[in-house]
Amino acid sequence: MKKPVTLQQAIVYFGDSDRAFEYAKWLRWPDDKLTCPRCGSDSNSFVKTRKLWFCNGCKKQFTVKVGTIFEDSPIGLDKWMTAVWMICNCKNGISSYELHRCIGVTQKTAWFMLHRIREAMKSGSFMKMGSEGGPIEVDEAYIGGKFKNMHLAKRHRIQEAGRSTSKAMVFGMLDRNTRQVRAKVLPEVERGTLMCEILNGVKSGATVYTDGLAVYTPAQRHFIHETVNHVTEYVRGEVHTNGIENFWSLLKRSLGGTYVAVEPFHLDRYVTEQVFRFNNRATKDNPLTDEDRFALAMSQVAGRRLTYAQLTGNGAD
């Protein structure tokens, strides 16, 4: 059977446990050189009836799930792969309630599964933006409810703390040349914090476009810095931040329309999810398919682990 290209085909394809096992095995060890995730030994024997390996190095058994986001999960690979397919390819994400109805697990389990998949969606790059000569758009977005709609007690707490806003701040940068975005939640909107992120993420001497926020003023010392004042204009020739604004609109659409209520403690994971979909969207120069995005996410599951205690902040395992 050919590899799936649609959700319906993926459900049928991975509904076969043997096929799902072989696919997960191929993605994790594409060169067919199996190594123990605990000790790294390549000396092992396969127990076909139980679909696991016995390591001759550490004398322990391991499955294709060990050392991945799937570890210690009783959920079958067929349901896991369906969940990965859906979160990678649903443009506005998928809620835990919808997933629990689709694959037949509890809402709490679906919520935990989605956060574990988001852990696999993380991508870190040491290459600075602007290395290929394109301009960089820098902007920030504020995520949260309107102050006037908050409970009176919450409004009083915010006012007593002396904060200008109760919203969480997300900082983002878009490379116009590669059309790749990087975004993360920052604790505060301060000159030092934002400039540190720009200096660490953008090549010195690159062209940087921002809005007229005063905290970006020091950028002119290290970059070709131009601003656009949103009070009077949004575009001045090539100077604008519409590209990163497009990303903010997609992020806010998923948060407001699909997830509805997101705790600031977990916000960074939802940002990571949207960054993954945005950076791996189908373009004219890079026509990625749903299967391509799925395979990319599945290839990143190894070496990442997220326990329920870590996720909820009730202790680290």
TORRO-235357 format. One record per residue (C-alpha): x, y negated, z negated; residue number from 1. Coordinates in nm, 4 decimals. Last residue first. Example, Ala and Ser with C-alpha at 12.3 -4.5 7.8 and 13.67 -1.06 7.14 Angstrom:
// residues 2
+----------+----------+----------+-----+
:       px :       py :       pz :   n :
+----------+----------+----------+-----+
:   1.3670 :   0.1060 :  -0.7140 :   2 :
:   1.2300 :   0.4500 :  -0.7800 :   1 :
+----------+----------+----------+-----+
//
This chain:
// residues 317
+----------+----------+----------+-----+
:       px :       py :       pz :   n :
+----------+----------+----------+-----+
:   1.0678 :  -1.3204 :  -3.6877 : 317 :
:   1.0088 :  -1.6865 :  -3.7619 : 316 :
:   0.7462 :  -1.8204 :  -4.0004 : 315 :
:   0.3841 :  -1.9331 :  -3.9876 : 314 :
:   0.4451 :  -2.1761 :  -3.7021 : 313 :
:   0.1589 :  -2.0359 :  -3.4946 : 312 :
:   0.3764 :  -1.9348 :  -3.2003 : 311 :
:   0.6681 :  -1.8171 :  -3.4110 : 310 :
:   0.4419 :  -1.5970 :  -3.6235 : 309 :
:   0.2676 :  -1.4625 :  -3.3123 : 308 :
:   0.6011 :  -1.3567 :  -3.1665 : 307 :
:   0.7565 :  -1.5038 :  -2.8539 : 306 :
:   1.0333 :  -1.3191 :  -2.6756 : 305 :
:   1.2385 :  -1.4042 :  -2.3711 : 304 :
:   1.5283 :  -1.1996 :  -2.2350 : 303 :
:   1.3235 :  -1.0540 :  -1.9537 : 302 :
:   1.0040 :  -1.2301 :  -1.8426 : 301 :
:   1.1743 :  -1.4409 :  -1.5737 : 300 :
:   1.1313 :  -1.2051 :  -1.2760 : 299 :
:   0.7579 :  -1.1877 :  -1.3526 : 298 :
:   0.7255 :  -1.5644 :  -1.3135 : 297 :
:   0.9044 :  -1.5581 :  -0.9786 : 296 :
:   0.7042 :  -1.2572 :  -0.8562 : 295 :
:   0.3759 :  -1.4341 :  -0.9376 : 294 :
:   0.4821 :  -1.7524 :  -0.7624 : 293 :
:   0.5826 :  -1.5546 :  -0.4531 : 292 :
:   0.2625 :  -1.3473 :  -0.4628 : 291 :
:   0.0526 :  -1.6652 :  -0.4610 : 290 :
:   0.2406 :  -1.7798 :  -0.1524 : 289 :
:   0.5264 :  -2.0263 :  -0.1081 : 288 :
:   0.5460 :  -2.2294 :   0.2133 : 287 :
:   0.8684 :  -2.4236 :   0.1411 : 286 :
:   0.9216 :  -2.6944 :   0.4029 : 285 :
:   0.5517 :  -2.7591 :   0.4602 : 284 :
:   0.4778 :  -2.7211 :   0.0919 : 283 :
:   0.3274 :  -2.4479 :  -0.1258 : 282 :
:   0.3566 :  -2.5210 :  -0.4966 : 281 :
:   0.6511 :  -2.3899 :  -0.6955 : 280 :
:   0.7588 :  -2.7108 :  -0.8698 : 279 :
:   0.3993 :  -2.8091 :  -0.9461 : 278 :
:   0.2996 :  -2.4646 :  -1.0747 : 277 :
:   0.5999 :  -2.4401 :  -1.3062 : 276 :
:   0.5644 :  -2.8008 :  -1.4271 : 275 :
:   0.1985 :  -2.7317 :  -1.5129 : 274 :
:   0.2906 :  -2.4350 :  -1.7314 : 273 :
:   0.5764 :  -2.6217 :  -1.8996 : 272 :
:   0.3375 :  -2.9063 :  -1.9890 : 271 :
:   0.1040 :  -2.6511 :  -2.1489 : 270 :
:   0.3965 :  -2.5168 :  -2.3514 : 269 :
:   0.4975 :  -2.8673 :  -2.4645 : 268 :
:   0.1457 :  -2.9326 :  -2.5931 : 267 :
:   0.1546 :  -2.6518 :  -2.8497 : 266 :
:   0.2231 :  -2.8584 :  -3.1652 : 265 :
:   0.0236 :  -3.1481 :  -3.0149 : 264 :
:  -0.2859 :  -2.9234 :  -3.0458 : 263 :
:  -0.4798 :  -2.8864 :  -2.7223 : 262 :
:  -0.8567 :  -2.9347 :  -2.6927 : 261 :
:  -1.0222 :  -2.9288 :  -2.3479 : 260 :
:  -0.8114 :  -2.6424 :  -2.2038 : 259 :
:  -0.9712 :  -2.6426 :  -1.8604 : 258 :
:  -1.0990 :  -2.9927 :  -1.7804 : 257 :
:  -0.9086 :  -3.2256 :  -2.0110 : 256 :
:  -0.5783 :  -3.0391 :  -2.0238 : 255 :
:  -0.5891 :  -2.9170 :  -1.6633 : 254 :
:  -0.6949 :  -3.2559 :  -1.5272 : 253 :
:  -0.4417 :  -3.4332 :  -1.7492 : 252 :
:  -0.1571 :  -3.2288 :  -1.6023 : 251 :
:  -0.2750 :  -3.2762 :  -1.2435 : 250 :
:  -0.3106 :  -3.6537 :  -1.2919 : 249 :
:   0.0309 :  -3.6703 :  -1.4601 : 248 :
:   0.1905 :  -3.4946 :  -1.1617 : 247 :
:   0.0420 :  -3.7495 :  -0.9227 : 246 :
:   0.1759 :  -4.0265 :  -1.1459 : 245 :
:   0.5204 :  -3.8695 :  -1.0970 : 244 :
:   0.4869 :  -3.9245 :  -0.7230 : 243 :
:   0.3172 :  -4.2643 :  -0.7528 : 242 :
:   0.6134 :  -4.4166 :  -0.9365 : 241 :
:   0.6851 :  -4.6961 :  -0.6895 : 240 :
:   0.9697 :  -4.8771 :  -0.5133 : 239 :
:   0.9971 :  -4.7656 :  -0.1516 : 238 :
:   0.8241 :  -5.0811 :  -0.0243 : 237 :
:   0.6715 :  -5.2469 :  -0.3281 : 236 :
:   0.3955 :  -5.0218 :  -0.4567 : 235 :
:   0.1751 :  -5.0467 :  -0.7679 : 234 :
:   0.1379 :  -5.4206 :  -0.7998 : 233 :
:   0.0402 :  -5.7074 :  -1.0345 : 232 :
:  -0.0018 :  -5.5541 :  -1.3797 : 231 :
:   0.1683 :  -5.2347 :  -1.2673 : 230 :
:   0.5038 :  -5.4126 :  -1.2505 : 229 :
:   0.7328 :  -5.2017 :  -1.0335 : 228 :
:   1.0918 :  -5.1526 :  -1.1422 : 227 :
:   1.4278 :  -5.1026 :  -0.9769 : 226 :
:   1.7388 :  -4.9449 :  -1.1232 : 225 :
:   2.0494 :  -4.8500 :  -0.9294 : 224 :
:   2.1897 :  -4.6520 :  -1.2194 : 223 :
:   2.4203 :  -4.6718 :  -1.5224 : 222 :
:   2.3927 :  -5.0297 :  -1.6498 : 221 :
:   2.0538 :  -5.0814 :  -1.4827 : 220 :
:   1.9056 :  -4.8111 :  -1.7078 : 219 :
:   1.9347 :  -5.0495 :  -2.0066 : 218 :
:   1.5960 :  -5.2069 :  -1.9066 : 217 :
:   1.3958 :  -4.8824 :  -1.9389 : 216 :
:   1.2668 :  -4.9676 :  -2.2887 : 215 :
:   1.1066 :  -5.2846 :  -2.1485 : 214 :
:   0.8304 :  -5.0995 :  -1.9631 : 213 :
:   0.8023 :  -5.2469 :  -1.6120 : 212 :
:   0.7439 :  -4.9196 :  -1.4318 : 211 :
:   1.0323 :  -4.7000 :  -1.3281 : 210 :
:   1.2391 :  -4.6243 :  -1.0162 : 209 :
:   1.5907 :  -4.4814 :  -1.0474 : 208 :
:   1.8502 :  -4.4754 :  -0.7707 : 207 :
:   2.1507 :  -4.2600 :  -0.8592 : 206 :
:   2.4752 :  -4.4086 :  -0.9910 : 205 :
:   2.5140 :  -4.1554 :  -1.2714 : 204 :
:   2.3305 :  -3.8311 :  -1.1972 : 203 :
:   1.9988 :  -3.7992 :  -1.3785 : 202 :
:   1.9015 :  -3.5563 :  -1.6553 : 201 :
:   2.1280 :  -3.6308 :  -1.9503 : 200 :
:   2.1353 :  -4.0063 :  -1.8854 : 199 :
:   1.7570 :  -4.0151 :  -1.8377 : 198 :
:   1.6844 :  -3.8152 :  -2.1540 : 197 :
:   1.9229 :  -4.0296 :  -2.3615 : 196 :
:   1.7639 :  -4.3433 :  -2.2176 : 195 :
:   1.4203 :  -4.2277 :  -2.3365 : 194 :
:   1.5332 :  -4.1559 :  -2.6934 : 193 :
:   1.7454 :  -4.4684 :  -2.7298 : 192 :
:   1.4766 :  -4.7027 :  -2.5976 : 191 :
:   1.2038 :  -4.5618 :  -2.8182 : 190 :
:   0.8740 :  -4.4003 :  -2.7295 : 189 :
:   0.8591 :  -4.1282 :  -2.9921 : 188 :
:   0.8400 :  -3.7538 :  -3.0513 : 187 :
:   0.9054 :  -3.6516 :  -2.6910 : 186 :
:   0.7099 :  -3.3868 :  -2.5001 : 185 :
:   0.8823 :  -3.2617 :  -2.1880 : 184 :
:   0.8754 :  -3.3048 :  -1.8132 : 183 :
:   1.0958 :  -3.2169 :  -1.5188 : 182 :
:   0.9693 :  -3.2515 :  -1.1624 : 181 :
:   1.0927 :  -3.1167 :  -0.8313 : 180 :
:   1.0107 :  -3.2770 :  -0.4968 : 179 :
:   1.3704 :  -3.2025 :  -0.3828 : 178 :
:   1.4255 :  -3.5487 :  -0.2313 : 177 :
:   1.1746 :  -3.7394 :  -0.4418 : 176 :
:   1.3251 :  -3.6144 :  -0.7688 : 175 :
:   1.0547 :  -3.6595 :  -1.0312 : 174 :
:   1.1178 :  -3.7389 :  -1.3977 : 173 :
:   0.8772 :  -3.6972 :  -1.6907 : 172 :
:   0.8246 :  -3.7953 :  -2.0532 : 171 :
:   0.5167 :  -3.6769 :  -2.2422 : 170 :
:   0.3975 :  -3.8837 :  -2.5386 : 169 :
:   0.1427 :  -3.7531 :  -2.7884 : 168 :
:  -0.1467 :  -3.9858 :  -2.8666 : 167 :
:  -0.2155 :  -4.1427 :  -3.2032 : 166 :
:  -0.1161 :  -4.4891 :  -3.0856 : 165 :
:   0.0466 :  -4.8010 :  -3.2295 : 164 :
:   0.1481 :  -4.6179 :  -3.5468 : 163 :
:   0.1569 :  -4.8013 :  -3.8789 : 162 :
:   0.0983 :  -4.4863 :  -4.0840 : 161 :
:  -0.1944 :  -4.6603 :  -4.2533 : 160 :
:  -0.3510 :  -4.7308 :  -3.9147 : 159 :
:  -0.3200 :  -4.3675 :  -3.8051 : 158 :
:  -0.4653 :  -4.2397 :  -4.1316 : 157 :
:  -0.7542 :  -4.4899 :  -4.1091 : 156 :
:  -0.8393 :  -4.3739 :  -3.7580 : 155 :
:  -0.8422 :  -4.0143 :  -3.8801 : 154 :
:  -1.0855 :  -4.1007 :  -4.1606 : 153 :
:  -1.3139 :  -4.2842 :  -3.9172 : 152 :
:  -1.3365 :  -3.9834 :  -3.6869 : 151 :
:  -1.1931 :  -4.0522 :  -3.3450 : 150 :
:  -1.3905 :  -4.1762 :  -3.0435 : 149 :
:  -1.2604 :  -4.5349 :  -3.0618 : 148 :
:  -0.8986 :  -4.4117 :  -3.0636 : 147 :
:  -0.9420 :  -4.2218 :  -2.7385 : 146 :
:  -0.8286 :  -3.8611 :  -2.7417 : 145 :
:  -0.4804 :  -3.7404 :  -2.6601 : 144 :
:  -0.2011 :  -3.7295 :  -2.4068 : 143 :
:   0.0107 :  -4.0334 :  -2.3239 : 142 :
:   0.2188 :  -4.0318 :  -2.0088 : 141 :
:   0.5752 :  -4.1424 :  -1.9398 : 140 :
:   0.7546 :  -4.2430 :  -1.6226 : 139 :
:   1.0716 :  -4.1924 :  -1.4213 : 138 :
:   1.0857 :  -4.1632 :  -1.0417 : 137 :
:   1.4236 :  -4.0550 :  -0.9083 : 136 :
:   1.5596 :  -4.1614 :  -0.5703 : 135 :
:   1.7160 :  -3.9019 :  -0.3373 : 134 :
:   2.0905 :  -3.8611 :  -0.2932 : 133 :
:   2.1266 :  -3.4871 :  -0.3326 : 132 :
:   2.2654 :  -3.5099 :  -0.6868 : 131 :
:   1.9723 :  -3.7332 :  -0.7848 : 130 :
:   1.8594 :  -3.4983 :  -1.0594 : 129 :
:   2.1284 :  -3.3367 :  -1.2686 : 128 :
:   2.2073 :  -2.9701 :  -1.2277 : 127 :
:   2.2043 :  -2.7802 :  -1.5587 : 126 :
:   1.8644 :  -2.6301 :  -1.4821 : 125 :
:   1.6259 :  -2.4682 :  -1.7273 : 124 :
:   1.3072 :  -2.2954 :  -1.6240 : 123 :
:   1.0243 :  -2.2075 :  -1.8580 : 122 :
:   0.7498 :  -1.9986 :  -1.7001 : 121 :
:   0.8391 :  -1.6960 :  -1.9114 : 120 :
:   0.7365 :  -1.8797 :  -2.2303 : 119 :
:   0.4162 :  -1.9784 :  -2.0535 : 118 :
:   0.3434 :  -1.6052 :  -2.0177 : 117 :
:   0.3762 :  -1.5636 :  -2.3939 : 116 :
:   0.1375 :  -1.8547 :  -2.4458 : 115 :
:  -0.1172 :  -1.6976 :  -2.2122 : 114 :
:  -0.0963 :  -1.3614 :  -2.3893 : 113 :
:  -0.1527 :  -1.5199 :  -2.7323 : 112 :
:  -0.4655 :  -1.6972 :  -2.6107 : 111 :
:  -0.5913 :  -1.3779 :  -2.4438 : 110 :
:  -0.5397 :  -1.1839 :  -2.7674 : 109 :
:  -0.7336 :  -1.4434 :  -2.9659 : 108 :
:  -1.0112 :  -1.4423 :  -2.7060 : 107 :
:  -1.0432 :  -1.0636 :  -2.7351 : 106 :
:  -0.9549 :  -0.8447 :  -2.4383 : 105 :
:  -1.1652 :  -0.7364 :  -2.1392 : 104 :
:  -0.9705 :  -0.8626 :  -1.8374 : 103 :
:  -1.2026 :  -1.1341 :  -1.7045 : 102 :
:  -1.3943 :  -1.2228 :  -2.0203 : 101 :
:  -1.0770 :  -1.2666 :  -2.2272 : 100 :
:  -0.9229 :  -1.4680 :  -1.9442 :  99 :
:  -1.2141 :  -1.7109 :  -1.9345 :  98 :
:  -1.2029 :  -1.7634 :  -2.3091 :  97 :
:  -0.8241 :  -1.8076 :  -2.3049 :  96 :
:  -0.8590 :  -2.0858 :  -2.0509 :  95 :
:  -0.7121 :  -2.0661 :  -1.7017 :  94 :
:  -0.4890 :  -2.3247 :  -1.5386 :  93 :
:  -0.5917 :  -2.6194 :  -1.3227 :  92 :
:  -0.4292 :  -2.4917 :  -1.0038 :  91 :
:  -0.5055 :  -2.1267 :  -1.0757 :  90 :
:  -0.2039 :  -1.9552 :  -0.9193 :  89 :
:   0.0468 :  -1.8895 :  -1.1935 :  88 :
:  -0.2157 :  -1.8505 :  -1.4681 :  87 :
:  -0.4113 :  -1.5986 :  -1.2602 :  86 :
:  -0.1217 :  -1.3820 :  -1.1451 :  85 :
:   0.0259 :  -1.3622 :  -1.4960 :  84 :
:  -0.3113 :  -1.2543 :  -1.6383 :  83 :
:  -0.3541 :  -0.9854 :  -1.3711 :  82 :
:  -0.0018 :  -0.8672 :  -1.4444 :  81 :
:  -0.0699 :  -0.8350 :  -1.8163 :  80 :
:  -0.3947 :  -0.6509 :  -1.7561 :  79 :
:  -0.2298 :  -0.3883 :  -1.5326 :  78 :
:   0.0780 :  -0.3790 :  -1.7566 :  77 :
:  -0.1303 :  -0.2367 :  -2.0396 :  76 :
:  -0.1952 :  -0.4277 :  -2.3629 :  75 :
:  -0.0381 :  -0.2591 :  -2.6669 :  74 :
:   0.2144 :  -0.5433 :  -2.6888 :  73 :
:   0.5324 :  -0.4786 :  -2.8878 :  72 :
:   0.7437 :  -0.6344 :  -2.6103 :  71 :
:   0.5540 :  -0.7973 :  -2.3219 :  70 :
:   0.7515 :  -1.1247 :  -2.3346 :  69 :
:   1.0572 :  -0.9163 :  -2.2515 :  68 :
:   1.3341 :  -0.7331 :  -2.4398 :  67 :
:   1.1423 :  -0.4069 :  -2.4444 :  66 :
:   0.8559 :  -0.3984 :  -2.1915 :  65 :
:   1.0229 :  -0.1679 :  -1.9350 :  64 :
:   1.0531 :   0.0884 :  -2.2134 :  63 :
:   1.3273 :   0.1673 :  -2.4604 :  62 :
:   1.4372 :   0.4665 :  -2.6659 :  61 :
:   1.7295 :   0.4660 :  -2.9047 :  60 :
:   2.0555 :   0.6587 :  -2.9197 :  59 :
:   2.2627 :   0.3366 :  -2.9115 :  58 :
:   2.4753 :   0.4457 :  -2.6150 :  57 :
:   2.2888 :   0.7423 :  -2.4688 :  56 :
:   1.9803 :   0.5272 :  -2.4237 :  55 :
:   1.6584 :   0.7250 :  -2.3838 :  54 :
:   1.4295 :   0.5773 :  -2.1210 :  53 :
:   1.0547 :   0.5356 :  -2.1081 :  52 :
:   0.7657 :   0.6283 :  -1.8825 :  51 :
:   0.6200 :   0.8844 :  -2.1264 :  50 :
:   0.5969 :   1.1861 :  -1.8939 :  49 :
:   0.8984 :   1.0722 :  -1.6930 :  48 :
:   1.1461 :   1.0537 :  -1.9796 :  47 :
:   1.4364 :   0.8770 :  -1.8045 :  46 :
:   1.7961 :   0.9313 :  -1.9197 :  45 :
:   2.0448 :   0.6620 :  -2.0090 :  44 :
:   2.4028 :   0.5450 :  -1.9623 :  43 :
:   2.3986 :   0.1820 :  -1.8491 :  42 :
:   2.4744 :   0.0534 :  -2.1987 :  41 :
:   2.3719 :  -0.3057 :  -2.2735 :  40 :
:   2.3210 :  -0.2438 :  -2.6468 :  39 :
:   1.9587 :  -0.3492 :  -2.7035 :  38 :
:   1.8179 :  -0.4169 :  -2.3558 :  37 :
:   1.9653 :  -0.0853 :  -2.2351 :  36 :
:   2.0817 :  -0.1162 :  -1.8769 :  35 :
:   1.9166 :   0.0073 :  -1.5600 :  34 :
:   2.1050 :  -0.0420 :  -1.2349 :  33 :
:   1.8266 :  -0.0254 :  -0.9739 :  32 :
:   1.9571 :  -0.3453 :  -0.8078 :  31 :
:   1.6184 :  -0.5103 :  -0.8637 :  30 :
:   1.6239 :  -0.4271 :  -1.2380 :  29 :
:   1.3500 :  -0.6404 :  -1.3918 :  28 :
:   1.1480 :  -0.6958 :  -1.0764 :  27 :
:   1.1855 :  -0.3329 :  -0.9653 :  26 :
:   1.0800 :  -0.1986 :  -1.3077 :  25 :
:   0.7738 :  -0.4238 :  -1.3150 :  24 :
:   0.6748 :  -0.3028 :  -0.9675 :  23 :
:   0.7370 :   0.0619 :  -1.0573 :  22 :
:   0.5243 :   0.0326 :  -1.3714 :  21 :
:   0.2403 :  -0.1440 :  -1.1896 :  20 :
:   0.2432 :   0.1266 :  -0.9208 :  19 :
:   0.2326 :   0.4034 :  -1.1802 :  18 :
:  -0.0462 :   0.2306 :  -1.3739 :  17 :
:  -0.2659 :   0.1910 :  -1.0623 :  16 :
:  -0.4825 :  -0.1115 :  -1.1442 :  15 :
:  -0.1808 :  -0.3133 :  -1.0342 :  14 :
:  -0.2746 :  -0.2884 :  -0.6665 :  13 :
:  -0.6526 :  -0.3156 :  -0.7147 :  12 :
:  -0.6255 :  -0.6243 :  -0.9364 :  11 :
:  -0.3580 :  -0.7728 :  -0.7077 :  10 :
:  -0.5746 :  -0.7182 :  -0.3983 :   9 :
:  -0.8612 :  -0.9106 :  -0.5582 :   8 :
:  -0.6221 :  -1.1861 :  -0.6700 :   7 :
:  -0.4860 :  -1.2289 :  -0.3175 :   6 :
:  -0.1503 :  -1.1517 :  -0.1502 :   5 :
:  -0.0944 :  -0.8025 :  -0.2849 :   4 :
:   0.2113 :  -0.5976 :  -0.1830 :   3 :
:   0.1275 :  -0.3487 :   0.0882 :   2 :
:   0.0000 :   0.0000 :   0.0000 :   1 :
+----------+----------+----------+-----+
//
